[in-house]
């Protein structure tokens, strides 16, 4: 295990700043995912840690050893950083068998033949590739090829695993299987892992912590639960979650002797936000935090079923109210049809509020 430290990391491509003064520490043994939309800089960060891209500014340390320093003019080559790499494209040699692909790195290191044979056999067995040793990559499925790529990384016993969207070429069923394999591999190998993806499900299910990026900058670094339940700003709130979070512009006001959020489509008590009276905010509520009722009661508000999207274990219901569409997650099947009248009940404690002018979270939120 080795800690990864990044300080003031900056990378420009021409006039475009791909990574902007990034500071990040990955604790020894943790699984950190760099998550964000295409072009946010996450792959560039991974490639700089790996030594495949040279930063313009900053410092990178792996296991306490400085592997890059712009100020000192220091650059340690990828092969001397003690890392293992897995790419989206698998990067297997097509003219080599599975055994030869996995053994390739050990041959470069001039590992003794008997030890190499033992290590390769153990790595293949660990990744459930026994009996496929003499196959060529083109004779294997995508999932099998990815297992070969993981075995090749594992056999060198690096202290750091770096993975760049390794599951994006697989179908949905294989992605689920390989997520489990990667999580098992990390738990048993105890290697510090940095994983790049734009798939939030991968990030939330695999990670110890998630680093959300946009425009070359870190938006938030926190546990998956914290990222989901207490997003630091509107970008994170809107990016994380499927279906997307409901965003309603409005204002914190004082009325009837209390503090309320007055939005375009509903009003909610907000007693904890007395210090923000008069502030223009955006309320954010997750689809699963809206309760659907068939009769009006209490503070439930009227709406009309706009779309009904069954998905087996759950149903996504889109409800239209005053020209605004709300996403609602209902567990199991529902008898609702398009055009049905429904009533939505919002859970005040589950609503997050963000400043309209800067997008930052104000106060606390979530359940």
N, C-alpha and C positions, 0 to 999 in steps of 0.2 A: 504494500500500500504506500502511496505517495501523495502528499498534498500538492495541489496545483494553485499557484498564485499568479494573478495577472494584475499589473498596475499600469494605469495610464496608457493602455493599448490603443493605438490609432493606426488605421490603414486607409490609404487613399488609392483610388484607381482613376488617374487623371484628375479631373476636377471634382470627382464624386468621393465623399467621405463614407466609406463602407462601414467602418467601425470608429466610434468617436469617443476617445478618452475613457475606455472601459476598465473598470476595476472589479475584480471577482476573485473569490477564494473558494476552492473546492476542497472540502475536508477529506482527509485520507479515508478511503473506504466508502465514500458516499456515492450516490448515483444522482448526478445533476444533469437535467435536460435543458438545452438551449432551445426555446420554443418561440416561434414567431412566423409571420407571413413571409412569402418569397421576397428576397431582396432586403431582409432586415439586418443581415450581417452575421447570422448565426454560423453558417458554414465557414465564413472567412475567419471567425474566431477559432473554430476548431482547427482549421488548417494552419493558423499561426501557432497554436499550441503544439501541433504535430511537427512544425518546422517545414511545412509545404508552402507557406507564404511567409514573406519577410515583412514584419511590421515597419511602419515609418517611425513610430515612437513607442516607448514603453518598455516594460520589463516582464519576462516570464520566468517563473521558477517552478521546477518540478522536483518534489522530494527535498526541498531546501537548496537545490542546486540551480544556479542561474543558467538558463539555456538560451536566453536572449536578453540583450540590453542594448538599446539604441545608443544610449549615452556612452557606453564603454566600447561599442562596436563589436559586441560579442554575439556569435551565432553558433549554436551547437547543432550539428546535422541531425535529421530525423532518426537515423539508425543508432544514435548515441543518447537518445532521450529516454530510453526505457519504456517505450509506449507500444501498444498494439492497435492496429487500425482495421476497421471494417467499413467498406464503402457501399453506397447505394448500388453500384454496378457489379458487386462481388469481386471484380478484379482478379479472376482466376486465369491462370495460363491455360489456353484451350488445347495446347499440344501436350500438356502434362496430365497424368492420371491424378485421381484424388490423393493418393499416397504421396506422389511427387509434389503436388501443390502444397500440401501440409508440411512436408519436409524441407521445402525450398529455403525458408529462412534459417533453419538449423544447419543446412549445408553451407550457407554463406558464413555462418558463425564457426564452421569447421568442427561441429560437435562430433564426437566419436561415434562410429557407425552403430555399435550395439546400443548405446544410449539413445541415439536418434531413433532407432527402430522402436525402442520401448516407449519413448515420449510420443511418437506419432501414433502408435497403437492405442495408447491411453487417451489421447485427444480424440481420436476417431470413435473410440468406444463411448467416451463421455458425450459426444454429439450424436450418438446412435447412427453411426455410419459404417458399422461392421458389415462386411460383405460387399462394400462398394469401393474398396480400395483401388481396384484396377479400372474403374470407369473413368471416362473423360467428362468434363463439365457439360458438354452438349448432350450427353446421354442422361442428364439428371434434371429433375424439376427445379423450379426456382427456390423452393424451400430447402431442398437438398443442397443446392449450390450455396445458399446462405449458411447452412450448417458447416460446409467445407470452409467457408471464409472465417467462420467463428473458430473452428478447430485450428486453422492456421494461425490465428491470433493467439489462441489459448496455449498452443504448444510451446511458445517462446516464454511463457510465464511472465509477462510484463506486469509492472506495478500499476500501469494506467491503461485503461481501455478507452479508445476514441472511436465513436460510431457515427457515421454521417448518413442519416435516413436509410438505415439498412433494410427496412421492411417495405419501403414504398413501392417496390416492383412486385409485391406479392398480392394475391387475392385476399379477400376479407377473412376467410377461414384460416388460411396459412398465417396471416398477420397475427391472429389471436394465438395460434400455437407457438409462433416464434417469440411473441412477447413473453410467454411463460418460460421459454427456453432462455431468453436473455436475462430475465429476472432470476432464474435459478443459477445461471452462470455467474452473475454478479454476486449473489449471496454466498455461493460456495467458493469462488475465487477470491472474494474480498478485495478486488481491484478497484481503485478509484476510477469512476466511469463518467465520461462526458458524452452525452448523446444528443444529436441534432435531429429535430423533426419539426414539421409544421402541423403534425397530427396531435391535437390536444389530448385525445384519448390515450395515445401512447405515453405522452408526458405525464398525465395524471395517474396512470396505472403503474408505471415503471419507477418513478423517481422518488428519491429522498427529498430533493428540492427541485423547483422549476425556476428557470430564469427566462422571463418573457422579454423579448427584444422587439424594438421597432426603430427604424431609421438609424441603425448602428448604435443605439443606446439601450441600456437596461431600463425597463419599465418597472419591474418588480422581481425580487428573488425571495422565494418563500416555499413552504411546504405545499404540496398539491391542495390540501384542504384550505390553507390560508389563501392561496391564489384564487380558488373557486369561491370561497365564502366571503373573503374580505379583500377584493381587488383594490389595489392602491390608486387606480385612476380609471377613467372611462374607457381608455383603450383596452386595458386588461379585462375589465368587466365585459366589454362587447366582444372581445376576441375569444374568451374562454366560455365554453358551454354550448351544447347543441340539444335542442334548438337554442337560438341566441337569447340572451337576456332581454327583458322588456325595459325600454328606456322611455321615460315620460318627463318632458320638460315642465317646470313649474316654479313655485316660490314658497319659501317658508314664511308663514304669516301668523299673526296673533288675532284670534277671533273667539267670540263666545267664552272668553276667560281662559282659553287654552292656546297651545301652539300646534299648528297644523301645516301639513304640506298640501298646497292647492295646485293640482295639476290640470292638464288639459282634459283628462278623462275621468279623474276621480280625486277625492280628498281623503287624507289619512291623518290621524293624530300623530304628532311628532314632538312629544314633550321634552325629549332630550336635546332638542335643537333650539332652545330659547336664545342662546347666544348668536344664532344665525338668522334671527327674524329680519325679513327684508331681502335675504340673499336669494338670487336666482340660481336654482339648482336643477339637476336631472336626477329623478328617482330611478332606481334600477331594481328590478325584482325578477328572480329566477322563475322559469315556467312551473317548476314543482312547488313553488311557494304561493301559488294562486289556487284557491279552492273553488270548485265548480258546484253550484247548487241549482236545483230546479225550481225553487220557490224563493221569493224575496224575504229576507229576514235580516234584522239588524242593519249593519252597514254594507251588506252585499250590494253590488251595483249591476244594473242590467246590461246585457250584451246579446249579440246574435251570433250563432255558430256560422263562421265564414268558410271554414274547411275542417274536415275530419280526416286525420291521417293515422289509421291503425298500423301498429308496428309489433304485433304479437303480444309481448309482455306489457306494452304501454300504448297509449294513444296520444298523439299530439293534436290538440284542439286549438284551432285559431278562432279567436272571438273578436268580433268587430264592435267597438263602442265609440260613438261620436267620431267616426271617421278614422279611428286608430285601431290597428290590429294587434292583439295580444296573443303571445304564444303561451299555451298552458299544457303541462304534462299531466296526464291522468293515467294512473296505474291500471293495467288490464284493459279490457274492452269496454266500450261505452255504447249506449243506444242512441246517442245524439246524431242528428243529421243536419246537413246544411240548411240554414234558415231557422233552426230551433231557437227559441228564447232560452237564455241561461242567465245565471247570476254569478258574478265573480266576487269572492271574498279575499281581500289582501291581508297578509299577516304583517302588521306594522313592524314587528321586531326583525323581520327578514328583509326589510327594504334598506338598500344603501343609498346614500345621497352624495352627489358629486357636484363640485362647483361648475357652473356653466362657463365661466371665463377661463378656467385653467384645467378643468377635468379632474382635480384632485379629490380624493375621498375626504369627506368631512365627518367628524365624529366616529362612531363605531357602527357596525352593521352585522347582519347575518345571525344565524341560529346555531 
